[in-house]
Amino acid sequence: MNGIRAGWARRTRRLRRVRSLLLAVVIIASVLPLAWTVLASLGVHPDNVSSPPAWSIRPALEQYAEVGAAEVGFWGELATSITTSAASTLLTIVISLLAAYSLVHSRMRGKTRLVLQRYLS
């Protein structure tokens, strides 16, 4: 009996490690482009000429001031975009929570199959 439990525990630990590794890869793949964009917008660029390659770290916010001066309505348009995206995200979350609540508390045949089918499609 203990051999069965030990094998199950080993398999569970292995699955946790695989899941953690996959989650780390997904998080890095999701965050890396955002970090690269933020660094590029601040003026931090790689210096490929030097050996070994280094980063030229002189972060500055002048680029944002130039955009604000060149485009008079930029900050208003940015505020409108942020407000619209935040409102649509909040609405999506509320609707999803209501749908999830109704699925969890409903008693119907084939509920698991329906949820998996919608999740995988």
LUMKE-668822 format. One record per residue (C-alpha): residue number from 1; chain; x, y, z. Coordinates in steps of 0.02 Angstrom, whole numbers, plus 50000, padded with zeros to 5 digits. Last residue first. Layout:
BEGIN
    k  c   east  north     up
  NUM  A      X      Y      Z
...
REM end
This chain:
BEGIN
    k  c   east  north     up
  121  A  49336  51290  48591
  120  A  49422  51208  48738
  119  A  49330  51304  48874
  118  A  49160  51290  48790
  117  A  49178  51102  48768
  116  A  49249  51080  48942
  115  A  49105  51176  49019
  114  A  48975  51081  48918
  113  A  49053  50913  48960
  112  A  49056  50954  49144
  111  A  48875  51012  49140
  110  A  48817  50855  49050
  109  A  48660  50835  49154
  108  A  48602  50990  49241
  107  A  48606  51057  49417
  106  A  48665  51237  49412
  105  A  48771  51314  49549
  104  A  48940  51310  49463
  103  A  48871  51357  49293
  102  A  48773  51505  49363
  101  A  48924  51569  49457
  100  A  49035  51551  49304
   99  A  48912  51650  49197
   98  A  48899  51788  49327
   97  A  49087  51795  49345
   96  A  49110  51803  49157
   95  A  48985  51946  49142
   94  A  49073  52044  49280
   93  A  49246  52011  49207
   92  A  49193  52064  49033
   91  A  49114  52224  49099
   90  A  49273  52265  49196
   89  A  49380  52236  49043
   88  A  49266  52344  48935
   87  A  49270  52484  49064
   86  A  49459  52477  49083
   85  A  49484  52478  48894
   84  A  49367  52626  48869
   83  A  49444  52726  49012
   82  A  49621  52693  48952
   81  A  49578  52741  48774
   80  A  49487  52900  48827
   79  A  49633  52950  48940
   78  A  49755  52923  48796
   77  A  49646  53027  48679
   76  A  49642  53167  48807
   75  A  49831  53154  48830
   74  A  49863  53159  48642
   73  A  49751  53307  48601
   72  A  49893  53431  48573
   71  A  50003  53310  48477
   70  A  50176  53385  48456
   69  A  50192  53446  48636
   68  A  50127  53286  48717
   67  A  50230  53178  48600
   66  A  50385  53278  48641
   65  A  50350  53266  48828
   64  A  50335  53077  48812
   63  A  50499  53063  48719
   62  A  50582  53173  48851
   61  A  50549  53042  48985
   60  A  50727  52983  49000
   59  A  50816  52821  49041
   58  A  51003  52831  49009
   57  A  51055  52651  49018
   56  A  51151  52601  48864
   55  A  51148  52413  48883
   54  A  51300  52306  48855
   53  A  51369  52184  48727
   52  A  51537  52111  48779
   51  A  51617  52189  48679
   50  A  51540  52353  48628
   49  A  51456  52378  48460
   48  A  51290  52295  48505
   47  A  51239  52428  48631
   46  A  51064  52374  48683
   45  A  50937  52514  48703
   44  A  50860  52603  48853
   43  A  50769  52756  48784
   42  A  50619  52755  48901
   41  A  50503  52694  48763
   40  A  50624  52553  48723
   39  A  50625  52495  48904
   38  A  50434  52498  48911
   37  A  50421  52401  48747
   36  A  50548  52271  48803
   35  A  50456  52248  48968
   34  A  50292  52221  48877
   33  A  50371  52099  48754
   32  A  50449  52000  48899
   31  A  50292  51991  49007
   30  A  50191  51864  48907
   29  A  50332  51747  48857
   28  A  50400  51755  49035
   27  A  50229  51713  49107
   26  A  50202  51570  48984
   25  A  50375  51496  49019
   24  A  50348  51509  49207
   23  A  50178  51425  49193
   22  A  50254  51284  49092
   21  A  50390  51259  49223
   20  A  50266  51263  49366
   19  A  50154  51139  49277
   18  A  50301  51022  49245
   17  A  50357  51035  49426
   16  A  50181  51004  49490
   15  A  50164  50853  49375
   14  A  50328  50782  49443
   13  A  50271  50808  49622
   12  A  50106  50719  49585
   11  A  50197  50575  49501
   10  A  50311  50554  49650
    9  A  50163  50561  49771
    8  A  50070  50430  49669
    7  A  50221  50316  49668
    6  A  50243  50337  49856
    5  A  50058  50303  49886
    4  A  50065  50143  49783
    3  A  50223  50085  49872
    2  A  50142  50120  50041
    1  A  50000  50000  50000
REM end
